[in-house]
Amino acid sequence: MIVRFLVNALALGVATWLVPGIVLTASRPEQKILALLLAAVIFGLVNSLVKPLFVFVTSPLLLVTLGLFLLVINAALLLLTSWVAGHLGIAWHVSNFVSAFFGALLMSVVSFLLGAFTSRQQVHR
């Protein structure tokens, strides 16, 4: 569970670093790391509590698009995470849906790659 959280936090960090419109506004490095970890916690909670409802409601659309609509759902979850983080005073923000969409795409790729790597490492132990 901790490994999965760290993989998601790293994926969120990569998206924050590479996608224009996803920004950390903290000034010092330790504040940036804390803000990113807190955003990852919020994203994990939003992902576990809200995503199942979104998936259930949009299941016909998910079937028609062969699951690609999950990127739109994940983008909406990133925007929701940004909104919650803003209300909690966390220095992490997603500016618009396009940034959220590309952030969700990048997070999916990074999570998949890191998840495959960490799963392989756990099997070989």
Residue pairs with C-beta under 8 A, 6 or more apart in sequence:
3 118
3 122
4 115
5 40
5 41
5 44
7 111
7 114
7 115
7 118
8 40
8 43
8 44
8 47
8 107
8 111
9 36
9 37
9 40
10 110
10 114
11 106
11 107
11 110
11 111
11 114
12 36
12 39
12 40
12 43
12 107
13 36
14 106
14 107
14 110
15 22
15 102
15 103
15 104
15 106
15 107
15 110
16 22
16 23
16 24
16 36
16 92
16 103
18 106
19 99
19 102
19 103
19 106
20 99
21 94
21 95
21 96
21 98
21 99
21 100
21 103
22 78
22 92
22 93
22 94
22 95
22 99
22 100
22 103
23 92
23 93
23 95
24 32
24 35
24 36
24 91
24 92
25 35
25 91
25 92
25 93
26 32
26 34
26 35
26 91
31 91
32 91
35 85
35 90
35 91
35 92
36 92
38 85
38 88
38 90
38 92
39 81
39 85
39 90
39 92
42 81
42 84
42 85
42 88
42 90
43 77
43 78
43 81
46 77
46 80
46 81
46 84
47 77
50 77
50 80
51 73
51 74
51 77
54 73
54 76
54 77
55 62
55 70
55 73
58 69
58 73
61 69
62 69
62 70
71 101
71 104
71 105
71 108
72 101
74 104
74 107
74 108
75 97
75 100
75 101
75 103
75 104
76 100
77 104
78 94
78 100
78 103
78 104
78 107
79 94
79 97
79 100
81 94
82 92
82 93
82 94
82 100
85 92
85 93
86 93
94 100
94 103
